[in-house]
Amino acid sequence: MTTRPAHDLVLRNARIYDGKGGAPYPGELAITGDRISAVGPAGTIPPGTGEREEDLGGLALAPGFIDAHTHDDRIVLDAPEMLPKISQGVTSVVVGNCGISLAPVTFTDNPPPPMNLLGDARAYAFASFADYAAAIARVVPAVNVAALIGHSALRLATMGDITRKASPNEIEAMQAHADEAMANGAIGLSTGLFYPTNAAADIDEVTRIAGRFAEHGGVYATHMRDEFEHVLDSIDETVTTATAAGIPLVISHHKCAGVSNWGRTLQTLPKIEAAASRHPVNVDVYPYAAGSTNLRADLVTDTYRIMIAWSRPHPEMQARDLIDIAAEWGVDIHEAARRLQPAGAIYFQMDEADVRRVMSSRLAMIGSDGLPHDHHPHPRLWGTFPRVIGHYARDEKLFPIEAAIHKMTSLPARVFRLAGRGSLAAGAFADLVVFDPETILDQATYDQPLRRSIGIGRVYVNGKLSFTAEGGVIGRAGRLIGGRNDG
C-alpha cells in the first residue's frame, strides 16, 4: 500500500522571513491544500515528505504582502488577474478606503467625486454588500479581498442631501447597511471627511455609525478631514471619534501636506503615538512624496508640482504638468484646472523627510493607495512594495528588510483582523512570496508608471501558484477574507 506524502509541496533552501519582524533564517516550508503545513529551520521537514519538492536556492520566502490601503474595489472584478499588485508580491488588498466603496450604493448618473475614482455609474452595481461578495466569489480574483464600507457610499445610498449632517432616521438606515455588510464579510468602516460627499458628517454621525461596525468586530480607517494646516486638529477629531465608538483606528496615508506643513510629522507622530498608548491606533503610508486624487480647486497651487493623471474633456493632457498646460492655453493654473474637469491629478505635496519618518513609525503599515482606473496613474500602483524593500530598506537602510516585511504582512493582518494571514506558521493560509533580496526594486516612475517591478520570483495565493516572473499570472485563487470569512 502506497502512503500519500505528508505535504503537497515542500519549498527548501529558503531564506525565511516569518513576517513578525525577526531576522531571516535558512529554512523550509510545506504547503498542503490552502495552508502552510510545516515551517522551520533547515532539516525541520523530513526528506521525501512532499509530493513535490523545490529548492529555492537561497531566495527569500515571506508571507504574501497585504496592501493596507487600496481602491481596487472594481478592478478585482474587471481585471481579476490583478497584475499591478500580484507582480509586487501582494496577495491581499484592503478595499473600500477613504469613504469610497462600491457597495451599498448605485447611481443612475455619473457618480460624484471622489466616487468616480472607481468608475462610472456602471461600476456601481451592488445595492448590498452581499451582492459585492457574491461577485468576488463568482469572478475569483488573483488576490484576496478584505473590504471596508465607505461612509460616502452609505450617505449617498441613504440621503437625498449630503451637504448636511445625517438625520437620526438616516443614521439608522446607515447602521442597517452596516449590519448587512458585516454579516456578509465586510471588515469595517472607512470615512473620507476630506471629500464633499463626507465632509458634512460630524463626530456624532461618524461615531454612531462606527459604533455599529464596532459591535460586529469591525475596524475604522479614515482619510481625515484635513492633512494640511489643521492636521493636528484632525488627529484629535479622529481619535475622539474612534475612542467614543470603541473601534480600532487606522489613519489613512498619514502625511503633512503642503509646503508650509513640511516637517510637521515631528508633531503629528508623537500625538498619534500617545493616542496609541490609550487606544488601538495605526497608520498606513505609501513610499512616495506625491499623492493623487481628483483634480480639486482647493488643491491647485503653484507651490508644488501638479501632474494630470486623467481628464475627460482633454485626455491628451494626461501625464503633463498643470503649469505647462496653463502656459500653452494662455491662462492661469486655476482656469486650466477648471477646463480639465472632471480630472485626476498627482500632487507633489509632501516632504521626503516626513515620508521617511512616517514609514519608520512602529505603527505604520504599507498601503499603496493606487488608483487603477487612472489613465496615467501614480507609480505607487505598480511599485509600492518592492520600493519599500529594495529602495528604503536595502539601499537606504531606513530599516531592516524584516521590519519592512512586518509592515506589510503580520502588522496589517493583526490590525485588520485577517485571521491566519500575514505570517509563516503551521496552520496559516499559504499566501507566499518568493523574492530576491538583492535585486527586488520598483521600476514604475512618474513618467512611466506602468512598469512592472523586478525581483519577485513567484507568488502563491491560498496555496496555489498564481504568479511567476516568467509566466505572469498563471492562476487565480483569491477570495473575500476577514470578517466572517476566514479563521
C-alpha positions as CSV (number, residue, x, y, z in Angstrom):
1,M,0.0,0.0,0.0
2,T,1.4,3.4,-1.0
3,T,1.5,6.1,1.6
4,R,0.4,9.5,0.5
5,P,3.1,12.2,1.0
6,A,2.6,14.3,4.1
7,H,2.7,17.6,2.1
8,D,1.6,18.7,-1.4
9,L,4.7,20.9,-1.8
10,V,7.9,21.5,0.1
11,L,10.0,24.6,-0.5
12,R,13.6,24.1,0.7
13,N,16.7,26.1,0.9
14,A,14.8,29.3,1.5
15,R,15.7,32.5,3.4
16,I,12.7,32.7,5.7
17,Y,11.2,36.0,6.7
18,D,8.3,35.0,9.0
19,G,6.5,38.4,8.9
20,K,6.8,39.0,12.6
21,G,9.9,41.2,12.4
22,G,12.5,38.6,13.4
23,A,15.8,38.2,11.5
24,P,15.7,35.8,8.5
25,Y,17.0,32.3,8.8
26,P,17.7,29.4,6.4
27,G,14.7,27.2,6.4
28,E,11.9,25.3,4.6
29,L,8.2,25.4,4.3
30,A,5.5,22.9,3.3
31,I,2.1,23.5,1.8
32,T,-1.0,21.2,2.0
33,G,-4.1,22.4,0.3
34,D,-4.5,26.1,1.1
35,R,-2.5,26.1,4.3
36,I,1.1,26.0,5.5
37,S,1.5,22.5,6.9
38,A,5.1,22.9,8.3
39,V,7.8,25.6,8.5
40,G,11.1,25.9,10.3
41,P,14.9,25.8,10.0
42,A,16.6,23.6,7.5
43,G,16.1,20.0,8.5
44,T,12.7,20.5,10.0
45,I,10.8,18.8,7.2
46,P,11.9,15.2,6.6
47,P,13.2,14.4,3.1
48,G,10.7,13.0,0.6
49,T,7.6,14.0,2.6
50,G,6.4,16.3,-0.2
51,E,4.5,15.2,-3.3
52,R,6.6,17.9,-4.9
53,E,9.8,19.4,-3.6
54,E,11.6,22.5,-4.8
55,D,14.9,24.2,-4.0
56,L,14.6,28.0,-3.8
57,G,18.4,28.4,-4.0
58,G,18.6,30.8,-1.0
59,L,15.9,33.2,-2.2
60,A,13.7,34.9,0.3
61,L,10.4,33.4,1.3
62,A,7.9,35.7,3.1
63,P,4.2,35.9,3.7
64,G,2.3,37.5,0.8
65,F,2.2,41.2,1.2
66,I,-1.1,42.8,2.3
67,D,-1.8,46.2,0.7
68,A,-3.3,48.0,3.6
69,H,-4.9,50.8,1.6
70,T,-6.3,50.4,-1.9
71,H,-9.0,51.5,-4.3
72,D,-9.1,48.1,-6.0
73,D,-12.8,47.6,-5.4
74,R,-13.7,47.4,-9.0
75,I,-10.5,46.3,-10.7
76,V,-10.6,43.0,-8.8
77,L,-13.8,42.3,-10.8
78,D,-12.9,43.9,-14.2
79,A,-9.2,42.8,-14.4
80,P,-9.1,39.9,-11.9
81,E,-5.6,38.9,-12.8
82,M,-4.6,41.9,-10.7
83,L,-1.2,42.1,-12.3
84,P,-0.2,45.5,-10.8
85,K,-0.5,44.0,-7.4
86,I,0.4,40.3,-7.6
87,S,3.5,41.2,-9.6
88,Q,4.7,43.1,-6.4
89,G,4.1,40.1,-4.2
90,V,0.8,41.4,-2.9
91,T,-1.6,38.6,-2.1
92,S,-4.4,40.6,-0.3
93,V,-5.8,44.0,-0.8
94,V,-7.9,46.1,1.6
95,V,-10.5,47.9,-0.5
96,G,-13.2,50.5,0.4
97,N,-10.9,53.2,1.7
98,C,-11.4,56.9,2.1
99,G,-15.2,56.6,2.4
100,I,-15.3,55.2,-1.2
101,S,-16.8,51.7,-1.7
102,L,-18.8,50.1,-4.5
103,A,-21.4,48.8,-2.1
104,P,-24.0,49.6,-0.9
105,V,-24.8,52.3,-3.5
106,T,-25.9,52.6,-7.1
107,F,-26.1,55.6,-9.4
108,T,-28.2,56.4,-12.5
109,D,-25.9,59.4,-13.4
110,N,-22.2,59.8,-13.2
111,P,-21.0,59.3,-9.6
112,P,-19.9,62.5,-7.8
113,P,-16.2,62.9,-6.9
114,P,-14.5,61.1,-5.3
115,M,-16.8,58.1,-6.1
116,N,-15.8,58.5,-9.8
117,L,-12.3,57.2,-8.9
118,L,-13.8,53.7,-9.0
119,G,-15.5,54.2,-12.4
120,D,-18.8,55.5,-13.8
121,A,-22.4,54.5,-12.9
122,R,-22.0,51.1,-14.5
123,A,-19.3,50.2,-11.9
124,Y,-21.8,50.7,-9.1
125,A,-23.9,47.5,-9.5
126,F,-24.2,46.4,-5.9
127,A,-27.1,47.6,-3.7
128,S,-25.9,45.4,-0.9
129,F,-22.6,44.1,0.3
130,A,-23.8,40.6,-0.2
131,D,-24.1,41.3,-3.9
132,Y,-20.5,42.5,-4.0
133,A,-19.3,39.5,-2.0
134,A,-21.1,37.2,-4.4
135,A,-19.4,38.9,-7.4
136,I,-15.9,38.3,-5.9
137,A,-16.8,34.7,-5.3
138,R,-18.0,34.4,-8.9
139,V,-15.0,36.1,-10.5
140,V,-12.3,34.6,-8.2
141,P,-9.6,37.4,-8.5
142,A,-5.9,36.5,-8.2
143,V,-5.6,38.2,-4.8
144,N,-7.7,38.1,-1.6
145,V,-10.0,41.0,-0.9
146,A,-10.7,42.5,2.5
147,A,-13.5,45.1,2.3
148,L,-14.3,48.2,4.2
149,I,-17.6,50.0,3.7
150,G,-17.3,53.7,2.7
151,H,-19.2,56.3,4.7
152,S,-19.7,58.3,1.4
153,A,-21.3,55.3,-0.1
154,L,-23.6,54.9,2.9
155,R,-24.5,58.6,2.8
156,L,-25.2,58.6,-0.9
157,A,-27.3,55.4,-0.5
158,T,-29.5,56.8,2.3
159,M,-29.5,60.6,2.0
160,G,-31.1,62.9,-0.6
161,D,-28.9,65.9,0.6
162,I,-25.4,65.1,1.5
163,T,-24.4,68.7,2.3
164,R,-25.8,68.4,5.8
165,K,-25.4,66.1,8.8
166,A,-27.5,62.9,8.6
167,S,-30.8,62.8,10.4
168,P,-31.5,60.1,13.1
169,N,-33.5,58.1,10.6
170,E,-30.7,58.3,8.0
171,I,-28.2,57.2,10.6
172,E,-30.4,54.3,11.4
173,A,-30.5,53.4,7.7
174,M,-26.7,53.5,7.5
175,Q,-26.5,51.4,10.6
176,A,-28.7,48.8,9.0
177,H,-26.4,48.7,6.0
178,A,-23.5,48.2,8.4
179,D,-25.3,45.2,9.9
180,E,-25.8,43.7,6.5
181,A,-22.3,44.3,5.3
182,M,-20.7,42.9,8.4
183,A,-23.0,39.8,8.3
184,N,-21.7,39.2,4.8
185,G,-18.0,39.5,5.4
186,A,-17.0,43.2,5.5
187,I,-14.2,44.2,7.9
188,G,-15.3,47.7,8.9
189,L,-15.9,51.3,8.0
190,S,-13.9,54.0,6.2
191,T,-14.5,57.7,6.0
192,G,-13.2,60.4,3.7
193,L,-14.1,63.5,5.7
194,F,-11.8,65.4,3.3
195,Y,-14.3,64.9,0.5
196,P,-17.5,66.8,-0.2
197,T,-19.6,63.5,-0.1
198,N,-18.5,63.0,3.5
199,A,-17.5,66.4,4.8
200,A,-20.8,67.4,6.4
201,A,-20.7,64.4,8.8
202,D,-19.8,65.5,12.3
203,I,-18.3,63.5,15.2
204,D,-21.7,62.4,16.4
205,E,-22.7,61.0,13.0
206,V,-19.4,59.2,12.4
207,T,-19.3,57.9,16.0
208,R,-22.8,56.4,15.8
209,I,-22.1,54.6,12.5
210,A,-18.6,53.5,13.5
211,G,-20.0,52.2,16.8
212,R,-22.4,49.9,14.9
213,F,-19.4,48.5,13.0
214,A,-17.6,48.1,16.3
215,E,-20.4,45.9,17.6
216,H,-19.6,43.4,14.8
217,G,-15.9,43.5,15.4
218,G,-15.0,46.0,12.7
219,V,-12.2,48.4,12.3
220,Y,-12.3,52.1,11.3
221,A,-10.0,53.7,8.7
222,T,-10.2,57.4,7.9
223,H,-8.9,59.9,5.3
224,M,-9.0,62.6,7.9
225,R,-10.8,66.0,7.5
226,D,-7.5,67.9,7.0
227,E,-3.9,66.8,6.2
228,F,-2.8,70.4,5.7
229,E,-2.7,73.2,8.2
230,H,-5.3,71.7,10.6
231,V,-3.8,68.2,10.7
232,L,-3.3,68.2,14.5
233,D,-7.0,69.1,15.0
234,S,-8.0,66.4,12.6
235,I,-6.0,63.8,14.6
236,D,-7.8,64.9,17.7
237,E,-11.2,64.6,16.0
238,T,-10.2,61.2,14.6
239,V,-9.0,59.8,17.9
240,T,-12.0,61.2,19.8
241,T,-14.4,59.5,17.3
242,A,-12.7,56.1,17.4
243,T,-12.5,56.1,21.2
244,A,-16.1,57.1,21.6
245,A,-17.1,54.4,19.1
246,G,-14.9,51.8,20.8
247,I,-13.3,50.8,17.5
248,P,-9.7,50.3,16.4
249,L,-8.4,53.1,14.3
250,V,-6.3,53.4,11.1
251,I,-5.3,56.9,10.0
252,S,-5.1,56.6,6.2
253,H,-2.0,57.6,4.2
254,H,-0.7,59.8,7.0
255,K,1.0,62.9,5.7
256,C,1.6,66.6,6.3
257,A,0.6,68.0,3.0
258,G,1.5,71.4,1.6
259,V,4.9,73.2,1.7
260,S,4.0,75.2,4.8
261,N,3.4,71.9,6.7
262,W,6.6,70.1,5.8
263,G,8.4,68.8,8.9
264,R,5.2,68.7,11.0
265,T,5.4,64.9,11.4
266,L,7.7,65.9,14.3
267,Q,4.4,67.0,15.9
268,T,1.9,64.5,14.4
269,L,3.7,61.3,15.1
270,P,4.2,61.9,18.9
271,K,0.5,62.8,19.1
272,I,-0.5,59.6,17.3
273,E,1.9,57.6,19.4
274,A,0.4,59.0,22.6
275,A,-3.1,58.1,21.4
276,A,-1.9,54.6,20.6
277,S,-0.9,54.1,24.2
278,R,-4.6,54.6,25.2
279,H,-6.5,53.1,22.2
280,P,-5.7,50.9,19.2
281,V,-4.3,53.3,16.6
282,N,-2.2,52.6,13.4
283,V,-1.4,54.5,10.2
284,D,-0.8,53.4,6.7
285,V,1.7,55.1,4.4
286,Y,2.9,54.9,0.8
287,P,6.6,55.4,0.0
288,Y,6.4,58.5,-2.2
289,A,6.4,62.2,-1.6
290,A,3.4,62.8,-4.0
291,G,-0.2,61.9,-3.6
292,S,-3.0,61.5,-6.1
293,T,-6.8,62.1,-6.2
294,N,-9.3,64.1,-8.1
295,L,-8.2,67.4,-9.5
296,R,-9.6,69.8,-6.9
297,A,-9.7,73.5,-7.0
298,D,-8.7,73.7,-3.3
299,L,-5.5,71.7,-4.1
300,V,-4.4,73.8,-7.1
301,T,-1.3,75.9,-6.2
302,D,2.0,77.0,-7.7
303,T,3.9,76.0,-4.6
304,Y,4.2,72.3,-5.7
305,R,4.2,70.4,-8.9
306,I,0.8,69.0,-10.2
307,M,0.7,66.4,-12.9
308,I,-2.6,65.4,-14.7
309,A,-3.5,61.7,-14.3
310,W,-6.6,61.9,-16.5
311,S,-9.0,64.4,-17.9
312,R,-12.3,63.5,-19.5
313,P,-12.6,66.6,-21.8
314,H,-8.9,66.7,-22.5
315,P,-7.4,63.2,-22.4
316,E,-4.4,64.5,-24.5
317,M,-3.3,66.4,-21.4
318,Q,-2.7,63.4,-19.2
319,A,0.9,63.0,-17.9
320,R,1.5,66.7,-18.4
321,D,2.1,69.3,-15.7
322,L,-0.7,71.7,-14.9
323,I,1.6,74.7,-15.1
324,D,2.7,73.7,-18.7
325,I,-0.9,73.2,-19.8
326,A,-1.9,76.6,-18.4
327,A,1.0,78.2,-20.3
328,E,0.1,76.5,-23.5
329,W,-3.5,77.7,-23.2
330,G,-2.5,81.2,-22.1
331,V,-4.5,81.0,-18.8
332,D,-3.6,80.7,-15.1
333,I,-3.4,77.3,-13.4
334,H,-6.9,77.7,-11.8
335,E,-8.6,78.3,-15.1
336,A,-6.6,75.4,-16.7
337,A,-7.8,73.2,-13.9
338,R,-11.4,74.2,-14.4
339,R,-11.2,73.4,-18.1
340,L,-9.7,70.0,-17.5
341,Q,-12.6,68.9,-15.2
342,P,-13.5,66.2,-14.4
343,A,-10.0,65.1,-14.0
344,G,-7.4,63.5,-11.6
345,A,-4.0,64.7,-10.6
346,I,-0.8,63.7,-8.9
347,Y,0.3,66.3,-6.3
348,F,3.9,66.6,-5.2
349,Q,2.9,68.0,-1.9
350,M,4.9,66.1,0.7
351,D,8.5,66.3,2.1
352,E,10.7,63.2,1.8
353,A,11.9,63.5,5.4
354,D,8.2,63.3,6.6
355,V,7.6,60.3,4.4
356,R,10.6,58.5,5.9
357,R,9.5,59.4,9.5
358,V,6.0,58.0,9.0
359,M,7.3,54.8,7.3
360,S,9.7,54.3,10.2
361,S,7.0,54.5,12.9
362,R,6.2,51.2,14.6
363,L,2.6,52.0,13.9
364,A,3.0,52.2,10.2
365,M,1.7,49.7,7.7
366,I,2.3,49.9,3.9
367,G,-0.6,50.8,1.7
368,S,-0.3,51.8,-2.0
369,D,-3.4,54.0,-2.3
370,G,-3.1,53.4,-6.0
371,L,-5.8,54.4,-8.4
372,P,-6.1,51.6,-11.0
373,H,-8.6,53.4,-13.2
374,D,-6.4,56.5,-13.8
375,H,-5.1,56.6,-17.4
376,H,-1.7,57.8,-16.2
377,P,-1.6,56.6,-12.6
378,H,0.8,57.4,-9.8
379,P,3.7,54.9,-9.8
380,R,2.6,53.6,-6.4
381,L,0.0,51.4,-8.1
382,W,2.8,49.2,-9.6
383,G,5.8,49.9,-7.3
384,T,5.0,50.4,-3.7
385,F,6.1,47.1,-2.1
386,P,9.4,46.5,-3.9
387,R,10.2,50.1,-3.4
388,V,9.9,49.8,0.4
389,I,12.0,46.7,0.5
390,G,14.5,47.4,-2.3
391,H,15.0,51.2,-2.1
392,Y,14.2,52.2,1.5
393,A,15.2,49.0,3.4
394,R,18.0,47.5,1.4
395,D,19.6,50.5,-0.3
396,E,18.7,53.4,2.0
397,K,18.9,51.3,5.2
398,L,15.9,53.2,6.7
399,F,15.0,50.0,8.5
400,P,15.9,46.3,8.1
401,I,14.2,44.2,5.4
402,E,12.5,42.1,8.1
403,A,11.0,45.3,9.5
404,A,9.7,46.3,6.1
405,I,8.1,42.9,5.6
406,H,6.5,43.1,9.1
407,K,4.8,46.4,8.0
408,M,3.3,44.7,5.0
409,T,2.4,41.3,6.5
410,S,1.7,40.4,10.1
411,L,1.0,44.0,11.2
412,P,-1.8,44.7,8.7
413,A,-3.1,41.2,9.3
414,R,-3.4,41.9,13.0
415,V,-4.8,45.4,12.6
416,F,-7.5,44.4,10.1
417,R,-8.2,41.1,11.9
418,L,-7.3,38.9,9.0
419,A,-7.2,35.6,10.7
420,G,-4.5,33.2,9.5
421,R,-2.8,35.8,7.3
422,G,0.4,37.7,7.4
423,S,2.8,35.2,8.9
424,L,4.7,32.0,8.1
425,A,3.3,29.5,10.7
426,A,1.9,26.0,10.5
427,G,-1.9,26.3,10.0
428,A,-1.7,29.7,8.4
429,F,-3.0,30.3,4.9
430,A,-0.4,29.7,2.3
431,D,-0.1,33.2,0.9
432,L,3.6,33.4,0.0
433,V,6.0,35.5,-2.0
434,V,9.5,34.3,-3.2
435,F,11.8,37.2,-4.0
436,D,15.5,38.1,-4.4
437,P,16.5,40.5,-1.6
438,E,19.5,41.6,-3.7
439,T,17.5,42.7,-6.8
440,I,13.9,43.5,-5.7
441,L,13.1,47.0,-6.8
442,D,10.3,49.2,-8.2
443,Q,10.6,50.2,-11.9
444,A,7.5,52.4,-12.2
445,T,8.2,56.1,-12.4
446,Y,6.0,59.3,-12.7
447,D,6.8,59.4,-16.4
448,Q,6.4,55.6,-16.9
449,P,4.0,54.4,-14.2
450,L,3.0,51.1,-15.6
451,R,6.4,49.3,-15.4
452,R,6.5,46.0,-13.5
453,S,8.8,45.7,-10.5
454,I,11.8,43.3,-10.6
455,G,13.0,40.7,-8.2
456,I,9.6,38.9,-7.4
457,G,10.1,35.3,-8.4
458,R,6.8,33.7,-7.6
459,V,3.6,34.3,-5.6
460,Y,1.3,31.7,-4.0
461,V,-2.3,32.6,-3.0
462,N,-4.2,30.2,-0.8
463,G,-1.6,27.5,-1.6
464,K,-2.0,27.9,-5.4
465,L,1.0,29.1,-7.5
466,S,-0.6,32.3,-9.0
467,F,2.3,34.3,-10.5
468,T,5.8,33.7,-11.7
469,A,8.3,36.2,-13.1
470,E,8.5,34.3,-16.4
471,G,4.8,33.4,-16.8
472,G,3.0,36.3,-15.3
473,V,-0.4,35.5,-13.7
474,I,-0.9,31.7,-14.1
475,G,-3.7,31.1,-11.6
476,R,-6.4,32.8,-9.6
477,A,-7.3,31.7,-6.1
478,G,-8.2,34.8,-4.2
479,R,-11.3,35.1,-2.0
480,L,-13.1,37.5,0.3
481,I,-11.2,37.5,3.6
482,G,-11.6,38.9,7.1
483,G,-14.9,39.4,8.8
484,R,-16.7,36.1,8.9
485,N,-14.8,34.6,6.0
486,D,-11.6,33.1,7.5
487,G,-10.4,31.5,10.6
